[in-house]
Every structure is written in structure tokens, then in C-alpha cells.
Amino acid sequence: MVAAALSVIWPGLGHIGHHNVRAAKLVVTTLTAAVGLGWFVASRSTSTLVTWGVSRFWLWLAILFAGATLVFRIAVAVDAYMVAHGWPQPEDRRVRTRRRIRSAATLVLIAGTIALPHFFVVRYAVAQLELLYGVFGATNTETAVPTPIDSEFEDPEQDSADGIVSASTTLPLSESPTLQTWDGEQRLTIALLGGDSGYDRAGVRTDTIIVLSIDVATGDAAAFNVPRNWSDLTFPKGTPAAEQWPDGYPGIANEVYALGLRSPEHFPNVDHPAGHAIKSALAQLTGLPIQYYVLIDMVGLVEAIDLFGGIDLHVTESINDRLKPLVRGGQAIDIVVEPGDYRFDGLTALGYVRSRTRSTDYHRMSRQRCVVEALISQISISEVLGKFVSLTGIISSHVQTDVPLGRVDELVDVSHKLDTSKIVTVNFIPPEFPRGSVPTALVREAVTEALLGVADEANAALSESCQNPE
């Protein structure tokens, strides 16, 4: 038993005192291999290690390595036990039978103890692979590229060479010593959507619409919160959608995703026509090429918050509302709060971000951003790792995206540069931005200013919106 236990701790230790030459070789060889592997991993950057975590090659390699080392460790431990046990077996049949039963039980215990860490490695790797294959299944993905709007042709003599950057021109390239781009674009832009779907609703309404644009070289980013109730969003000229709705889609912004579900023929040649529909509308609105979209539904948000035990929020307004259940037979969502500090579970947080009683969509946009920020900032890496398998299950069930599987590692590499505490945030809310029909030219101007860094002071004021939604 001592020999077996020593072999569990480290291969070769159990042979000491029985086969010292074999023991020395095993200990030296395995220790050298472990030190070399440890040095190799430790010498990699954090960004590289994170990228490995979303690479199919490295995940499969981890599974194969865990399996191979498990077989090796069990074989060494069994050999040490047998050597120390004094093989061959005695001639007495009853003694031999008892010894075999005892040996079998011991070896099962040894194998189970050794297998435990290998099991967790394989379990985490398999969960990650299931997430990658389940969510990132798109193969036909197109960047939604905006076209100039009519108001941008009013002064044909003006161009970026004059030092004035219009909403339709390419922004100045980053001053990074080594220029990095995403398929030739300086910025990686993603539409982040929150889907308001339910058992009693037809289709999916994206009541949360955020355009996140990241400088690929530096990680500098800006987030633009688009009101759900803006109408008449247009599509890039020359596309089937623009030909069908030349004056803009007459519905409101949160219906455009569902439009893609109903009319996929107007958003052809892509795996996710609904996602491409909202990408196209947002690209034409902001003047930014939008490469991808990510959609999470309400149930996923609730489950994610509950998984980590809730979130802490500072409430600045009184809310008393009752919302419909998320699922058939579920409980209604009651939200009754006064200004103060709270710990919200998933359903309460959802009620907080969705409530419009005695409030407006613009207040709700601020609350949505505050909840997302709280969820990101209050969850530690250790919590994520501890509940990793459950989290990947939630993501697989409730998240949709057109990010291709082969680009996930690149996307993670870019996101690693992102400092969430320094994101420039712009809310398109009154009085600067009118209600009703979408003010595309005004939005493009604001987007350009924000990305050029002109909106620093405005961002400082907007960052206070979690404390004061006005």
C-alpha cells in the first residue's frame, strides 16, 4: 500500500527499495519531462494560454495527453504494487484467492485516485469542445459593409485628406508599431444582442442592441447603445434588403432580427440570415463594417446570473412592476425596489432591466448596461473555472452567433487586449438623439467622434449613468 501510494504521488517513488535503478530512471525521466512541460507552459503569455483554451488542436492534444499519461501512471503504480507485494503468488489456493481479491480492490483504488485529475482535464476539455462545436458552427459568414448615405455627398470637395473625417471614410490607422487588422479592417465590430423571446411571443425581439467596436491593434473600444424603438432603419445600398425596403424597414429596430427569420431571401448566402439582417441595419446606421453578431436570450441571462449567486447593483430609481413568466408554467417576475444597494438573483435582475413602468426605454438601456457590467466585473476567474462546465452548458443552450469556429482563437486574442473599464460608451438618447425615425447622419457623426477620441469627456459623464440614469 505504501508503494502504491508513493507511485500515486509520483511515478517511480513506489519502486524505491525494490528496484532502485528502475526507480531512479523513472523519477529522473518523469521529473525532467514535468519540469520541461512546466517551463514551456509558464513561458507562454497569458494571451497565448487563453487562445489555446479555444483551439481545437490544443484541446484535443490535452485530451490525448491526459489519457496517455493516465495509462502510464496506472501502469507504473500497478507495477510498484506488484513488486512490493512479493510476486509470485503463494501456492496455497485460499491465500492466493484472498490476496488476489485484496490486490484487485487496491488496484482499483489506485487507478481511481490517479484518474481523478485526469478526469477533470478531460471533462473541461470536452465541455469546451462541445461549446465550440455547438455555438460556433457558422461556415458562411459575411461582413455587413455600409454604404454612404445621401447627406454625405453634400460637399463633394471634402475628403479625409483635408483633416476632416466624415462618417463614411476610413478612420485613421492605429499608431501601433505593428499594424494588426481583421481581414484588412482596422476595427473588429460585433453586434451584441439580448433577445426578448418567450413561450407567448412570436419570434425574437432584440430589446438590447449594442454595437461594440474594437481597435484590433490596441484593444481600444467603443460601445454604442442603440434604442430598440428607432424606426425606418435602412440597409446598405445594392443589397436585396435595400431593394425591398428602399426607404428603410418600417418597423422598429428590435424587429429587424425577426425580419431576417421571416424573409431570409433578402439576406442570402449566409448561415444566419437573421443575424446578418441586424448586422446590415446596424452597419448602415453606424457607418462601421460589422463582422459578427452574438445573441443571448433572457433565460440564458437569468441562468448565468444565478450560476454565480447573483450580482450586486446600485439602484437609483423606484421600480414596482410585474412581468410575464419566461417559460410556460413559470413564475411571474415581481420587481419592487427603492433606491439603494441590492443583491439581485437572475429573475430580479431581468425584471430590473426589462421594466418600463414609470420609466422609458432609455432608462432601461442604462440599466441593461449596468447589469452587463456588473456581471462581467463581479465574476472572478476562479468562479468561472469552478463552474466552467455548467457555464458552457448555459452558453451552448442560449447563445447564437455567426462567429466561425476557425476564428474563435483570433477573436479571443483580440478580446484579451480589451480593457472593459476603459470602453467609451455612447447612448443614443434624447435630447441629443430624437425619438422615432432613426437619425442616421447624426449617429454616424457621433460614432466617428467617439472613435477619434473626441468623446472622452462625454464618456466620463455617460459612465455615471449607472449611478444616475438621467
Disulfide bonds with the S-S distance in Angstrom:
Cys370-Cys466 2.23
